[in-house]
C-alpha cells in the first residue's frame, strides 16, 4: 500500500535491549526512526543501529516532556508517530496509520492501549479508558511540560483510530516497581516546584484513596490478583511520592 505522506517515528530509550529489535522491525513502513537515548548501559544502541532507517541521538534525561520534545525537534517530517518501545505496533495499527495519512482529517490521533501485566490482559483497574495520542502533526503539537505522565497538547482537531495498541510494560516485578518509583520522584519534584508541602493527609489518605479508587471504583477487583497487586503498588508509589517530597524539603536526598 503506497503512501505519499512521509512519516517520522520517534522514541526515547533507556536499556530497552529486550524489545528494541522487534520495535524497530514493526516500524518498517516509516521513512526515518529517531531514537533519543539517555545513555543506555545495555545493548540497546548496538541493536538499534543495525537498521539503516535509525538515527540515534544521545541526550541526558531530565524529565519526560523535555526528552520527548527534544526528540520531536530531530524529526524531519511533519507527521510523527511517537510510541514507547514496550508498545506493540500491530499490522492492523500500522495499516490504519498509513490509510489515515492518505487523507488526514485531524492533526492528532488517539490510540486505545491494552495493558498486559504479569502475563495477563488488564481490562479494568482504570486502564479501560487508556487513550493516548501516538500519531500527530508536530507543527501543531508538543508535550505539555509535565515531568512525568506528560501528554500531547494540540491546536486543532483530534480523532481516534480503531486499531488498539498492546502495551507490554511488565518485564519483571522489580522492573515495574522501580519504574513507578522513578515516576514518584519526578512527581515529587513537580509538587516541590509548585510549593506543595506534605502533611499527614498526603501520607495517610492519598495512598489509601488511590488503592480503593483503583481496586473498587475503577473495577480492579475484576482483574483478579493482578488487579489487587496493581492497586497495591500504585498506592505505595503515591506514598513514595510524598516521602520524596518531604525529603526535598529536608534537603537530604
FENRAQUI-V807064 format. One record per backbone hydrogen bond with DSSP energy under -1.0 kcal/mol. CO is the residue of the C=O (numbers start at 1). NH is the residue of the N-H. If there is no record, write none. Layout:
CO NH
CO NH
This chain:
7 31
7 32
8 81
9 34
11 36
13 38
16 19
16 20
19 23
20 24
21 25
22 26
24 27
25 28
27 30
32 9
33 55
34 11
35 57
36 13
37 59
43 47
44 48
45 49
47 50
48 51
51 54
53 33
55 35
57 37
63 67
64 68
65 69
66 70
67 71
68 72
69 73
71 74
72 75
78 138
79 8
80 136
81 10
84 87
86 168
88 90
90 94
91 95
92 96
93 97
94 98
95 99
96 100
97 101
99 102
100 103
107 137
108 159
109 134
109 135
110 161
111 132
112 165
114 167
115 122
117 120
120 117
124 127
127 130
129 131
130 113
132 111
134 82
135 109
136 80
137 140
140 155
142 153
146 65
147 64
151 144
153 142
157 107
159 110
165 114
166 88
167 116
172 176
173 177
174 178
175 179
176 180
177 181
178 182
179 183
180 184
181 185
182 186
183 187
184 188
185 189
186 190
187 191
188 192
189 193
190 194
191 196
192 195
199 203
200 204
201 205
201 206
204 208
205 209
206 210
207 211
208 212
209 213
210 214
211 215
212 216
212 217
213 218
214 220
215 221
216 219
218 126
219 222
220 223
221 224
224 228
225 229
226 230
227 231
228 232
229 233
230 234
231 235
232 236
233 237
234 238
235 239
236 240
237 241
238 242
239 243
240 244
241 245
242 246
243 247
244 248
245 249
246 250
247 252
